Amino acid sequence: MQAAPVRATAIPTFTDALRAVESLLMSSGQRTARRNAWTSVLEDRRRAKDRVEAELVLERVGSARS
């Protein structure tokens, strides 16, 4: 007796499920606007992190000279 072939199907992630619901509820323009807004938030967070790291480096250099 031979075993039945196994089919590997990827289980959708939570993000994939949210995007599917989003596509059903919103027009494409709203989806694009929301995605652009989120990208901006992530970029602002990255810049804030970079700014904090730069301030720490400058403080270290300043205290090393004193």
Secondary structure by P-SEA (a helix, b strand, c coil): ccccbbbbbbcccaaaaaaaaaaacccaaaaaaaaaaaaaaaaaaaaaaaaaaaaaaaaaaaaaac
